[in-house]
Amino acid sequence: MSSKENAAVNQLLSLLESRYAIRVLWALRDGHSQTFRLLQDSVGGITPNTLNTRLKELREAGLVTHGNEGYGVTPSGADLLKRLSDLQAFAGKWVTGQVKKATAK
């Protein structure tokens, strides 16, 4: 991977590592717009101030948009979520493996 590609990956990971950033995106994955309050409930445990900050960062990054019906993902955000869609399948397998490990002890 070139240093330019590596820098791009690092920049994206830095954004997604921000507290709740990926959860905000994940809550919007179905493609339906959500109001601020509904999004806060969907994410769970996020303060209004933190949600405002994450939404600002994600909007500036071109991953989230805000319209008349609320917040939603941009085409770029939808592309990222599509690439992360295998996360749900992996998480299910991983949790099953963790349960088996705990039971075997």
BABA-241504 format. One record per residue: residue number from 0; residue in three letters; x, y, z of N, C-alpha, C in turn. Coordinates in pm, whole numbers. Each point is the difference from the previous one (the first is absolute). Layout:
BEGIN
- tilo|pator|n_px|n_py|n_pz|ca_px|ca_py|ca_pz|c_px|c_py|c_pz
- NUM|ALA|X|Y|Z|X|Y|Z|X|Y|Z
...
END
This chain:
BEGIN
- tilo|pator|n_px|n_py|n_pz|ca_px|ca_py|ca_pz|c_px|c_py|c_pz
- 0|MET|85|-117|0|-85|117|0|90|124|0
- 1|SER|-32|95|-87|81|122|-7|-22|85|124
- 2|SER|92|94|21|-14|86|117|-123|88|-11
- 3|LYS|-40|35|-122|-121|80|-21|-125|-81|36
- 4|GLU|-2|-127|-43|-113|-89|35|-3|-25|151
- 5|ASN|115|-20|58|10|-24|143|-50|122|78
- 6|ALA|34|119|-46|-45|122|66|-152|12|-9
- 7|ALA|-58|-38|-113|-146|6|-17|-68|-97|95
- 8|VAL|53|-121|12|-57|-99|91|11|50|144
- 9|ASN|115|54|35|20|51|135|-96|114|31
- 10|GLN|-25|86|-98|-92|112|19|-142|-51|23
- 11|LEU|-43|-99|-80|-134|-57|17|-13|-71|134
- 12|LEU|101|-79|36|-5|-71|128|-2|98|117
- 13|SER|73|108|-11|-1|101|105|-140|57|19
- 14|LEU|-70|25|-109|-138|50|9|-91|-105|63
- 15|LEU|10|-123|-46|-89|-106|48|30|-42|143
- 16|GLU|124|23|45|36|-34|138|-54|100|102
- 17|SER|-46|115|-48|-60|97|92|-119|-64|68
- 18|ARG|-14|29|127|-106|-64|79|-136|15|-67
- 19|TYR|-67|-111|-22|-134|-11|-56|-10|26|-151
- 20|ALA|107|37|-66|-9|33|-143|-54|-116|-81
- 21|ILE|56|-118|19|-46|-114|-78|-141|-42|41
- 22|ARG|-35|21|125|-137|-32|45|-102|93|-65
- 23|VAL|36|126|-17|-89|94|-68|-22|-46|-143
- 24|LEU|108|-32|-69|-13|-50|-138|-82|-128|-3
- 25|TRP|28|-90|91|-70|-129|4|-150|19|22
- 26|ALA|-35|98|83|-142|27|26|-73|52|-124
- 27|LEU|77|54|-95|-59|54|-122|10|-96|-119
- 28|ARG|46|-122|26|30|-93|-108|-120|-43|-83
- 29|ASP|-121|8|54|-117|-44|-76|-41|99|-109
- 30|GLY|64|117|-2|-28|97|-105|-113|96|31
- 31|HIS|-69|-19|112|-109|89|38|55|115|85
- 32|SER|-49|119|-26|41|117|78|-53|-14|143
- 33|GLN|77|56|92|-41|-1|140|14|141|58
- 34|THR|-96|38|83|12|126|71|112|-11|102
- 35|PHE|42|113|54|106|0|99|-36|-89|118
- 36|ARG|-121|15|51|-45|-77|117|-6|-149|-29
- 37|LEU|-53|-35|-116|-8|-142|-37|140|-58|-18
- 38|LEU|88|77|-59|138|-45|-17|67|-18|135
- 39|GLN|-25|91|91|57|-12|136|-50|-128|66
- 40|ASP|-128|-30|-14|-55|-124|55|58|-123|-70
- 41|SER|17|8|-131|54|-113|-77|143|-33|40
- 42|VAL|79|104|25|140|-20|38|8|-49|144
- 43|GLY|-81|58|89|-2|-43|139|119|48|79
- 44|GLY|-24|67|110|106|42|91|81|120|-45
- 45|ILE|-34|60|-110|76|115|-50|-66|128|48
- 46|THR|81|93|47|-53|127|45|-31|89|-120
- 47|PRO|-91|95|15|-30|91|-112|124|73|-51
- 48|ASN|87|42|91|121|71|-39|92|-88|-85
- 49|THR|18|-125|43|86|-92|-75|-62|-31|-135
- 50|LEU|-132|-22|-4|-66|-27|-127|15|119|-95
- 51|ASN|-17|121|51|19|119|-85|141|4|-57
- 52|THR|98|-29|83|140|1|-44|23|-106|-107
- 53|ARG|-47|-123|23|20|-108|-98|-71|31|-131
- 54|LEU|-122|52|9|-73|33|-122|73|108|-79
- 55|LYS|54|98|69|77|105|-67|121|-59|-72
- 56|GLU|73|-86|70|119|-62|-60|-37|-89|-119
- 57|LEU|-105|-78|15|-42|-90|-108|-55|77|-118
- 58|ARG|-66|113|26|-48|85|-110|118|64|-72
- 59|GLU|97|49|75|119|61|-60|79|-102|-83
- 60|ALA|-4|-125|42|69|-108|-72|-79|-48|-122
- 61|GLY|-123|50|-15|-81|-38|-116|-67|-136|13
- 62|LEU|-15|-49|123|-61|-132|21|-146|10|44
- 63|VAL|-36|112|61|-136|21|51|-52|133|-54
- 64|THR|-128|5|-22|-65|122|-45|-119|30|89
- 65|HIS|-47|123|-6|-118|39|78|-98|67|-94
- 66|GLY|-123|-50|1|-104|57|-85|-126|25|80
- 67|ASN|-109|26|-71|-128|31|64|-49|-112|91
- 68|GLU|30|-124|-34|-50|-114|77|98|-49|106
- 69|GLY|116|61|8|97|-39|101|135|-33|-60
- 70|TYR|73|-85|71|135|-38|-40|-3|-129|-79
- 71|GLY|87|-8|-98|13|-121|-80|142|-11|-51
- 72|VAL|29|-108|-66|134|-18|-56|4|54|-143
- 73|THR|114|48|-38|25|44|-137|32|-124|-83
- 74|PRO|10|13|-131|44|-115|-80|135|-55|46
- 75|SER|89|88|41|130|-43|51|-16|-76|131
- 76|GLY|-87|49|87|-28|-70|126|-64|-135|-24
- 77|ALA|-91|-7|-99|-63|-128|-34|103|-98|-54
- 78|ASP|96|50|-77|107|-85|-53|84|-57|114
- 79|LEU|34|84|97|77|-47|116|-79|-105|77
- 80|LEU|-127|25|23|-83|-96|74|-15|-131|-76
- 81|LYS|-6|7|-132|-5|-122|-81|126|-83|22
- 82|ARG|111|68|7|128|-69|21|12|-56|141
- 83|LEU|-72|59|93|-1|-48|139|-111|-100|27
- 84|SER|-82|-30|-100|-116|-87|22|37|-140|47
- 85|ASP|118|-46|-36|43|-132|47|28|0|150
- 86|LEU|7|115|59|25|11|144|-107|-73|81
- 87|GLN|-125|10|-43|-109|-64|73|15|-152|-2
- 88|ALA|32|-56|-117|19|-144|-10|121|-45|84
- 89|PHE|107|77|-10|119|-33|78|-29|6|149
- 90|ALA|-72|104|43|-30|17|142|-79|-119|54
- 91|GLY|-96|-50|-78|-78|-116|43|88|-123|20
- 92|LYS|90|-24|-95|92|-114|12|96|20|117
- 93|TRP|47|121|16|95|29|106|-63|-21|137
- 94|VAL|-121|50|20|-68|-17|129|-22|-147|29
- 95|THR|-40|-77|-100|-20|-144|18|130|-65|45
- 96|GLY|111|38|-62|131|-52|39|38|37|141
- 97|GLN|-34|122|40|31|47|136|-81|-80|103
- 98|VAL|-125|-27|-32|-87|-78|90|57|-142|14
- 99|LYS|41|-59|-111|58|-136|4|126|-4|84
- 100|LYS|85|106|-14|123|6|78|-32|10|149
- 101|ALA|-97|82|35|-38|20|140|-61|-127|58
- 102|THR|-77|-72|-78|-64|-121|45|102|-112|20
- 103|ALA|103|0|-83|103|-105|7|92|16|121
- 104|LYS|1|115|60|90|24|115|-46|-69|125
END
